[in-house]
């Protein structure tokens, strides 16, 4: 088996790469990852330097890792800034580090991508060994695997890495017939609250339009980008994705894109962009021209649930964080990251911190679950 490290996906055939993840995960598609690269969201001075690990057998791509050399911790959604500060106080460099992840995307999925007909154990071992060698050769402080699946989390734990547990809020489709059927499983009080929020949007004269990527016009994308840009400038002052990047995604992977467009008197007033996988919907970006009561909940949550029920999608992840999602049917769900820390003293200290954080997270998850809106 031949394992190499490359700094661009430009020379990798999209079909060969996409075969590794089976097409289930839109953010692992060649079209998504290469578009980030081609439009400057990674590479250049972004602080994300592609270091893709490829495994070939008899000339055929059988495995890969979406790996990046990082010079900061922005865009990861697994917060290790305190670790970096501790390194600095002790006169040690935390950056650069290696990160196996999808940039700017807090969505769980495989980070060891392996062809379905390959020897899973052999390819996996070759990829992990290659990442470890690369980390040693570069002399980085650490290697981080973000938003790993439960199976790959345990696989990495078995190699001595430290596991960090976190929480998001996800919706599961229990074969609901429609939105009203879904609400019938709520307590009466919570059901009334959701109905009231949806009614307020209608009473404001706002209509919601769910559009697939293939139906979007250049004008639709421009409207989306204007609101997306405003949201990011207000929150962080930095806009990671360009207008042209979204236009490219609209052309290269339209079947994976779902845009909710809210209109008032036929004028767009809000947008919510999601990506669709084989059995899941992933909410990513929201923006609005002004505040309308409950419109965020309608555009980002309820219309997405409607879409999942109609399309028979099993799973909806509306984005990271937000305990307010619980009362709207999204329940606390474990997410994981895995961290290989090279410096022994820091590995012990971080391991102790993660052990204590894990116990606190256990209690936190139980408390969150007690606020479920479901009757049972």
Secondary structure, DSSP 8 states (H G I E B T S, - for coil): -EEEEES-STTS-HHHHHHHHTT--GGGSHHHHHHHHHTTSSSTTSSEEE-EEEEEETTEEEEEE-EEEESS-TT-SS--HHHHHHHHHTT----SEEEES-TT------SSEE-TTS-HHHHHHHHHHHHHHHHHHHT-SEEEEES--HHHHHHHHTTT-EEEEEEEEEEE----SSHHHHHTTB-HHHHHHHHHHHHHHHHTTEEEEEEEGGG--HHHHHHHHHHHHHHHHHHTS---S-HHHHHHHHHH-GGGEEEEEEEETTEEEEEEEEEE-SSEEEEEEEEESS--TTHHHIIIIIHHHHHHHHHT-SEEE--S--GGGGGGT-EEEEEEEEEEE-SHHHHHHHHHHHHHHHHHHHHHHHHHHTT--B--
